Amino acid sequence: MAKRKKNITEAKGTILLVTATKAESIYFNQMRKDCRYMNLTVEWAGKEGLSLKQLIDITGARKLAGKYQYVWTLFGTDEVGCDKDTLIEMKEYAERKKIRLCYFSPCFEIWFALHLGPLGALVTDAEAIRNRVKSAIKGFEMTPEFLLTAGLNLHLQLFSRHAQADLNARNYNDIAKIQTGIEAVTMPEFDECIQTVCGKADMSHNQKAFK
């Protein structure tokens, strides 16, 4: 009898992702499990309401403890009370610590909004973005409670739109850079790191179809 081949992807390093909120860590752990990104570690910083500098410092400590090759910290700019000038300053601070920033301006929910379709103009109103997402995803709240109950399979439900969301984010960044001088969403950079280190998503164990 022929032996069944195992689906093995050779690790090309390890990634640590430290999130600003517990809900974000739950969502990206959904992604890690759904896609079988075995060399990706997702952790919550452990406390919400941190400044961006505090978040970077916590990430730096986790980096040293785990000896990861690639280290990212993830946040919505509203979560860390960060304006454009502070963000630019803290990007330089993070670079000195060899930490990369995966950020979403003005809020994390813009990533879900980009799954729903392109944004043709700069949006600075976080509540408007949240309302757009809530109108499309029944019961949506960016909370641990939602993601552990009705939103337990949220990443899997959105997965088929991920590539388009990445493209929408890149196009939206062109708009943002013209008006503000800086990208609004750096998830495409994190996506590139994931593809380089973890390889393609292995969705073979996910057989459910979501309509």
N, C-alpha and C positions, 0 to 999 in steps of 0.2 A: 504493500500500500504506500502510495506516495505521501511523503511528509508534507504537512501544511506549512507554508511559509509564514513566518512571523513578520508583522509589519513593523520594522525597526528603522528609526531615523537616527543616524549618527549625530550625537550632540556636538555642536560647534561652539560650546561655551555655555554659560549660565546667565540668566537675566533675573534681576531683582526689580520688582515694581512696588513702590511704597505709595499708598494712596492717602489723600487728605481726609476722606470720610470712610466710615465702615461700609456704607452702601456701595461705594465704588469698588472696594475690595471684594465684596460679594459678587458684583457683576463681572469683574475681571477674573475671578476664580471660576465663574460659569464659563467664560471664554477658555480658560486654561483646561478645564475638564472636557468641554465640548470638542475642542480642537486637538486634545492630547498633546499639549505643549508641556512635555515632562520636565524640560529644563528651564521653565519659567516659574518663579516664586512670586506670589502676590501677598502683600501684607498691608494691613492698615497701620497708620502711624501710631494709633493707640489713643489719640485724643483729638477731638475736633475743635475748630476755632483757633488753630495755630496760625502764626504768621508764616509767610513763605520762608523766611530765614530759619525759623524753628523747624519747619517741615524738611528743609534741605539738611539741617544739622542732624535730625533724627535719621534721615535716609543715609547720611554719611556714616553714622554709627553702625547701622545695620549692614552697610557695605563692608566695613572692616570686620565685623563679626562673622560674616558669611563668605568672604573672599569671592564675591561675584565678579564676573568679567564685564558685565554691562549693568548699569544701575540707572534707574529712572524714578522720578517722583511725579505723581499725577494729581492734578487738582483743577477745579474751576477757579477762575480768578476771584469770583465773589466769595468763595470759601475761605480764601486766605487774605481777603481785604487788600487786593493788589491792583494798583493802577499801572498804566503803561510804563512810566518811568521806573517804578519799583521793579517791575518785571524785567526790564532791560538790565538794571543793576544786579538783580538776583540771578539772572542767567549767567552773568560773568562770574558771580560768586560760586554758583553751582559748577561751572566749567572748571574752576580751580580745584574743586573737590572731585572732578571726573564724574559728575552726576548730570544726567540730562533731564530736561523738563518736558513732560507731556501735559500740556495745559489747554484749557478750553475757555474762551472769552466770549461772552461775559459769564457763562455758567457751563457746567459739565453737560447739561441736557442738550446743548447745541449738537453734541455728537449724535444723539438720537434724532434730532431734527434733520440732520444731514442724511440719515437713513430714509427719511420720508420724502426727500426731494431737495433740489438745489436751492440755495439762498442767493437771490440776485442782487441784494443790496446789504450793506452793513447793518447788523442788528445789535444794538447795545442794551436793549431792554430784556433782562433775564426772564421776567414774568411773561412776556410775549412768547418767548421761546418755550417756556414750560407749558403754557396754554396750548401751543401748537402740538406738542408731544402728547399732552393729556387728551386732546381731541381725537388723536389717532390710535392711542393705546389704551384700551379700557382699564380703568382703575389705576392708571399709572401714577406713582409717586416715587421719587428717588429716595427711598427709605429702605432700611433693612427689612422692615415688616413686609413691604410689597414684594421685594426680591426673594424673600424666603417663603412666600405663599403664592399669590396669583402670578407673580413675575418670576417664578422659579426657573422657567425656561425662556426668559426674555432674550438672552443672547442667541439661543438656538432659533428662536422665531425670527430674529433679525439677521441671522447669518447670511442668508442669500442676498441681502442688500449691502453687505459690508464693503465689497469692492466698489460699488457705486457711491457709498457714503465717503469712502476714501477719496474718490475722484471729486465728489462735490466739495469736500474739505479743501482740496488743493485749489480748485477754482475759486472758492470763497476766500482763501488766503490771498489770492491775487487782488481781490477787491479790498480786503482789509489792509494789505500793505500799501496800496495806493492812498488810502485815506488816513491810516495811522502810522505807517512805516514799519509795522511788525505783523507777523502772522497771528491769526485769531485761534487757530487749532493746530497743534503739532502732533496729533494722532497719526498722520501719514508717516512721520519720521519714526514713530514707535512701531508702526506696521512694518516698515522696512527692516528694522532691527529684529522683529519677531521672525520675519521670513528668512533673514540671513542666519539667525541663530537656531531657531526652532524648526525651520522648514515649513512646508505646506501643511495646512490643517488636515488632520486625519479625522474625517467625519464618518468613517465606515461603521462606527458603532451607534450612530444616531440614525435610526430608521424611521422615526416619526415624521410625518409630513404636516406642516402647519399651514393653514390657509388664511 
